[in-house]
Amino acid sequence: MTEAPLVGLDVGTSGVKGLAIDPEGTVLARAEWGYPLSTPQPGWAEQDPADWWEATEAVLAQLQADAGTPAGIGLSGQMHGLVALDNGDR
């Protein structure tokens, strides 16, 4: 029986990148989904967190289709970002 893959996800400023590996570290699948970065003024950068979520779902779906359901997921993300929420957590 083949062991379930392990998945690593990087939620970065240009998109989500993902990798599925077997327990020995062999790469089984790769996937990437980009999203826009708005720069309305010099020194400003804005993104919609819904884009992060959509990209994460798309990358996970592709990795699962290519390598199977993961046994575990590791996640890294961009640093120094403020995500402001309204009363509806949006």
Summary of the structure (lengths in Angstrom):
residues: 90
radius of gyration: 15.4
end to end distance: 43.0
largest distance: 54.6
contacts: 213
relative contact order: 0.28
helix: 21%
strand: 32%
